[in-house]
Amino acid sequence: MSARDELAARQSGVVGELLRGRTPEGFDELRSRHTGRILAMKRVDGMTHVRPEIRMLPEWRTRTTEFAMATTSGQSANWDAQMFVEWVRDHPYPGDDDWVVLDDIRSGRCRLARVRITGHTHLIWHYRRRVHSLPSLYVPST
């Protein structure tokens, strides 16, 4: 193994520890926790960029950060977002049912549904590879 490969393996190990909220050996605990949280938030930002409806989920910021800290980083933001949806199905909160239906519509498992999201009732459907809604779903940009 070359020096470059060894360095890459050590860096990968340090980043993995930080992403899981652990302090790598030889690092300051407070700074490591802070850096790990920043890396998790960066991962969450990527997920919400490709799937803006994640922001409609109750307590989305807390839950996405918890997911990012509990799981290994995927191949892409799309993969992370899909794994987060599966994680939500496995770790449900009250009020998640209608949000999960939104993903069912998006994936094609369901064609038409009436859901209540963010206090409003919406008719949503999947047509020509897009999700449509009446009234329009508003995704807050935070």
C-alpha positions as CSV (number, residue, x, y, z in Angstrom):
1,M,0.0,0.0,0.0
2,S,1.4,3.4,-1.0
3,A,1.7,6.4,1.3
4,R,-1.1,8.0,-0.7
5,D,-3.4,5.0,-0.1
6,E,-2.6,5.0,3.6
7,L,-3.4,8.7,3.9
8,A,-6.7,8.3,2.0
9,A,-7.7,5.4,4.3
10,R,-6.8,7.4,7.4
11,Q,-8.7,10.5,6.1
12,S,-11.7,8.3,5.3
13,G,-11.7,6.9,8.8
14,V,-11.5,10.3,10.4
15,V,-14.4,11.6,8.2
16,G,-16.4,8.5,9.0
17,E,-15.9,9.0,12.7
18,L,-16.9,12.7,12.5
19,L,-20.0,11.9,10.5
20,R,-21.1,9.4,13.2
21,G,-20.6,12.0,15.9
22,R,-17.6,10.3,17.4
23,T,-14.2,11.9,18.3
24,P,-11.4,10.4,16.2
25,E,-8.3,9.4,18.2
26,G,-6.0,12.4,18.8
27,F,-8.7,15.0,18.1
28,D,-10.3,17.6,20.3
29,E,-13.8,16.4,21.5
30,L,-15.6,19.7,21.2
31,R,-14.3,20.6,17.8
32,S,-14.9,17.1,16.5
33,R,-18.6,17.2,17.5
34,H,-18.9,20.6,15.9
35,T,-17.2,19.5,12.7
36,G,-19.3,16.3,12.6
37,R,-22.5,18.3,12.9
38,I,-21.3,20.6,10.1
39,L,-20.6,17.6,7.8
40,A,-24.0,16.2,8.6
41,M,-25.7,19.5,7.8
42,K,-23.9,19.6,4.5
43,R,-25.2,16.2,3.7
44,V,-28.7,17.2,4.7
45,D,-28.5,20.3,2.4
46,G,-27.6,18.0,-0.5
47,M,-30.6,15.8,0.3
48,T,-33.1,18.7,0.5
49,H,-31.7,20.1,-2.7
50,V,-32.6,17.0,-4.7
51,R,-35.8,16.4,-2.7
52,P,-37.3,19.7,-1.5
53,E,-40.4,18.0,-0.1
54,I,-38.2,16.7,2.8
55,R,-38.6,20.2,4.3
56,M,-42.4,19.5,4.6
57,L,-41.8,16.7,7.0
58,P,-42.5,17.5,10.7
59,E,-39.3,18.3,12.5
60,W,-37.4,17.8,9.3
61,R,-34.1,19.4,10.4
62,T,-33.8,17.4,13.5
63,R,-34.7,14.1,11.8
64,T,-32.5,14.6,8.8
65,T,-29.5,15.4,11.0
66,E,-30.3,12.4,13.2
67,F,-30.4,10.2,10.0
68,A,-27.1,11.7,8.7
69,M,-25.3,11.0,12.0
70,A,-26.8,7.5,12.3
71,T,-26.0,6.2,8.7
72,T,-23.0,6.1,6.5
73,S,-22.8,8.6,3.6
74,G,-24.2,7.2,0.3
75,Q,-23.0,7.5,-3.2
76,S,-24.9,10.6,-3.9
77,A,-27.5,13.1,-2.6
78,N,-30.2,11.2,-4.5
79,W,-29.2,8.0,-2.8
80,D,-29.1,9.6,0.6
81,A,-32.6,11.2,0.1
82,Q,-34.0,7.8,-0.9
83,M,-32.4,6.1,2.1
84,F,-33.9,8.9,4.3
85,V,-37.4,8.2,3.0
86,E,-36.9,4.5,3.9
87,W,-35.5,5.5,7.3
88,V,-38.7,7.7,7.8
89,R,-40.8,4.6,7.0
90,D,-38.9,2.6,9.6
91,H,-38.9,5.4,12.2
92,P,-42.3,7.0,11.9
93,Y,-43.5,10.1,13.8
94,P,-47.1,11.1,14.2
95,G,-48.2,12.9,11.0
96,D,-45.8,11.1,8.7
97,D,-48.4,9.1,6.8
98,D,-49.4,11.8,4.3
99,W,-45.7,12.8,3.7
100,V,-44.9,9.1,2.9
101,V,-47.8,9.0,0.4
102,L,-46.1,11.9,-1.4
103,D,-43.0,9.7,-1.9
104,D,-45.3,6.9,-3.1
105,I,-46.7,9.2,-5.7
106,R,-43.3,10.4,-6.7
107,S,-42.0,6.8,-7.1
108,G,-45.1,5.6,-9.0
109,R,-46.3,3.2,-6.3
110,C,-49.5,5.3,-6.2
111,R,-51.0,7.5,-8.9
112,L,-53.5,9.7,-7.0
113,A,-54.0,10.7,-3.4
114,R,-55.5,13.3,-1.1
115,V,-53.0,14.3,1.6
116,R,-52.9,16.8,4.5
117,I,-49.4,18.5,4.6
118,T,-48.5,21.6,6.6
119,G,-52.1,22.1,7.6
120,H,-53.6,22.1,4.1
121,T,-55.3,19.4,2.1
122,H,-53.9,18.7,-1.4
123,L,-54.9,16.5,-4.2
124,I,-51.7,15.1,-5.7
125,W,-51.0,12.9,-8.7
126,H,-48.2,11.6,-10.8
127,Y,-48.4,12.3,-14.6
128,R,-45.7,12.3,-17.2
129,R,-42.9,11.7,-14.7
130,R,-43.9,14.7,-12.6
131,V,-45.8,15.2,-9.3
132,H,-48.7,17.7,-9.6
133,S,-50.8,19.2,-6.9
134,L,-54.0,21.2,-6.3
135,P,-53.5,23.6,-4.5
136,S,-49.8,23.8,-5.2
137,L,-47.5,22.3,-2.6
138,Y,-45.4,25.0,-1.1
139,V,-42.0,24.0,-0.1
140,P,-40.5,26.5,2.4
141,S,-36.9,27.3,1.6
142,T,-34.9,27.3,4.8
